[in-house]
Amino acid sequence: MKAVFFDIDGTLIEGTHPDYRYIRPKVAEAIRKLQSQGHYVFIASGRSYAFLDEKIRNFGFDGYVLLNGAVIYFHDKIIYRAPLNKDFVCNICKTCENHHMEYTLQGERDAYVNKKFTYLISRLAKYGIGEKQLCLDFNLDDIDIYKMEIDSPTHADRQYVIDSLPQDITYVEDMNHNYCHVEVYAKANSKATGALKVLEQLHITKKDSFFFGDGDNDVEILSEIGFGMAMANGSVKARTAAKVIVPSVFEDGVAYGIEKYILDKE
């Protein structure tokens, strides 16, 4: 029995490209072969549940390691959750607003955005995340938050937030696209810790675990998992951390990796 974990953006799909916005047929076929052999398949993503496309939700994955490991679903049940400290969330929201930065607050099922953040709402729409996937009216005191994403084109503002983070909080700064944002989440959680919790739950050894990813927030899981594969389009840090590099998302690299390194040979 094996467990295979997949990042989404830049790995299973490329959300900015219309032909790669959904899982490609060759990749889907390879994942189905894994399932037919009795192996488990999981999403491991920085995304919240709200930001999972309906086609991914309906694909038939066995579960999701979401929000960089802060929430874990096995089938339809949450088996782990670790929200951020509420005082910290309130303070960083105030900091962002004082510096005119827009942000997304991500819960275990919902994503919360201030309706005044029109730039952020329009940017999310370009990635296929529409207003129907967002909660625009909410009371911060009433919700649990697991991760924040802070948008700002100004490096000094992003750095101000980064420098003010407490010791138990970490971040990933993404400047690979035509915008800049910072993901903020707890150091205690990552895709790696989430995947290891899944392996423990399923009694699967680390040597029988696999991961496909492309970003800086994949570095730890690429190093910790049994066999980490980075996409050719991935970041330098991701490619350095991986056991092997597979073809890019545009070349169905996930299908290649499954066929070459994971499927049981008849």
N, C-alpha and C positions, 0 to 999 in steps of 0.2 A: 504494500500500500504506500502510495506517495502523495505528497501534498504540493501543489504548484500554485504560486502566488503571482499575480499580474498587476503591475502598475497600469494606470489607464492612459493618461495624456502623454503622448510621445512614445507609447509602447503598444497598447492595443489599438489606439486611435490617434489621429492628429486632428484635433478639433478645429483648427483654423483652415483646414483644407477640405473642400466639399466632398471630394472622393474618398477621404479617409476619416470622416466624422463618425462612422460606425465600424464595428468589427468586420473586417474583410472576410469574404467567403472562405478563403484558404485558411485563415487563422481560426475561424469558427469551426471548420472541419477538423483541424488538428486538436482543438480543445475538446470537441465531441469524442474524438478517439481516446483521449485521456480518460474521459468519463466512462466510455464503454469498457475500458480495462479496469474500472473500479477505483480510479484515483480521484482524489479530492481537488477541486479547483476553487481558488479564492481570489477576489479582488483585494489588493493592498494599495491604498491610495490616500493621498492627502485630502481628497474630496470628502464632503459630508454626504450623508444619504440623500439629502435634497438635491445635490448636484450630480447624482447618478442619472444618466439618461435612461429613459424608460426601457429602451432596448437592452441595455446592460442589466437592469433590474430583472427583466423577463427572460434573460438568456438561460438561466438555470445554474448560476454559480452556487456553490455550497455555502458560501458566506462572504463576509466583507470585513477586512481590517481597514477602518476608516479614520479620517482625521489624524493621520500619522500615528495610529495605534491607540488613540484615546477611546474609541468605541469599536467593539468587535461583535459582529453578528454571525451566528451559526444557524443556517437556514433562516427562520423568521424570528429567532430569539436572540436578544442581546445577552452575551455571556460575560461582557466586561465593559465597564464605563468608568471614566476618571475625569470629571469636569474640572475646569480651572477655578481657582479661588475667585469668589465674586468681587472682593475688594480690588484685586488686581485688575479684573476686567473693567470695572468702573473707572479706575484710575487711568488705564491706558486709553479708554474711550475719550476721556476728558483731554488727555494729552494730544490725541489725534485731532480732536475738534479745535483745540487751541492752535494747532499748526495747519489747519485747513486740509487735513488728510481724510480720505474716505475709507471706510472699512466694512468688512463683512464679519458678522458674528455667527459661528457655526455650532449648532446644537446636534443632538444625536439623530434627529430626523429632519429638522428644519434649519434654514439659513435665514438670518435676520439682517436686513439692510434698512437704514434710515431712508425714507422716501425722498429726502432732500438730496441724496447722493446720486444725482442724475448721470454723472460721468461713469460712476461705477456700474450702475444699472445698465447703461448702454454698452459698456465693455463686456459685461457678462453675457449680454444678448448675442454678441459676436461669437461667443463660444457655445452657443446653443442653450444658454441658461436664461430662460425668460422670466418675466415678473411673476408668473403663476408658480414658479419654484421658490419664490422669495416671500418671507413674511415682512411686510413693510410697516405694519403697526404692531408694536410690542412694548412691554414694560420690562426693562432690563432686570429689575429686581425679581421678576417671576420666572426667569429662564436660566437653565444651565448652559454654559458655553464651554466648548472643548478646544476650539482653535479660533484664531483671528487671522484675517488676511487684510493687510493695510496697503492701500494704493497711494503712491505719491511719485511724481516725476522728479522730485527734488531730492538729490542725494543727502543733503544736509538734514532734511526733515526725517528721512528714513533712518539716518545714522543717529539722530537724537533719540528716536524710539528704541533702537537697538542698544544704545549706551545706557538707557534707563531701565532695561529689563532686569528683574531680580535673578539671583543665581540659579533658581530652580526652573527658569524658563529659557528656552532656546529659540532659534529662528532659522529660516532659510530665506535668502534674498534672491529673487528671481528677476533676472534682467535679460532673459533669452529671447523675449518677444518684443513687440512694439509698445510695451508698457513695463513698469517696474512696480513690484510689490514685495512685501515681506510677510511670510507666514510665521506666526507666533504660536508656540505650543509648549507643553511641559516637557522638560528634559527626561522625566521618568518614562515617557511614552514615545514610541517610534514604531515605524512599520516592523522593525526587527523584533521589538518586545511583543508586539501584537502577534506576529507570525509564530514566535516561540510559545505563546500562550495557546494558540491553535494546535500546534504540534503536541503539546502536553495534553490538551483536551482529547485529541484523537489517538493518543498513544503511538505517534509516528516519530521515528528517530530523525535527528537532524540530517543525517546522510541521505535520507529519502525525501528531502525538501528542496524546492527549486523556486527561483524568483526571476522575473523579467522586469527590468526598469531602465530609466534613462536620466533621472535627475539627481541633483545634489541631496535631496531628501531620501534618496534610495541608497546612499552610500553605506549606511550601517547595515541594512538588511542584505545588501549585496555581499558584505563581508561576513555576516553572521550566519546566513542561511547555508544549507549544505552545498548548493551549487547556484551561484548567482550569475546571471547573464545580463549584460548591458547591451542596449541597442547601439548600432553604429552612429545613430544621430544623437546619442546621449552626451551628457556633459563630460568634461575631462575627468572630474572626480569620480563619476559613476563608472566610466570605462576603466579607470585605474583600479577601482575596488572590485571589479567583477572577475570571476574565474575565466570567462570567455566573452568575446564580443560577437554578437550575432548581427545579421543584416538589419538595415534600418526599418522603421515602421512603414516606409514607402515600398519596401521590398518584402513585406510579410515576414519580418525577422522572427516573430514569435513562432510562426508555423515551422520555420527552419529549425529553431532551437528545440521545439517539442519533438520533431521527427528525429533529429540527430542525437539528442542527449537524454530524452526522458521516456519515450514510448517503449514499452516492453516489446522486444523483437520476437517475432514468431519463429 
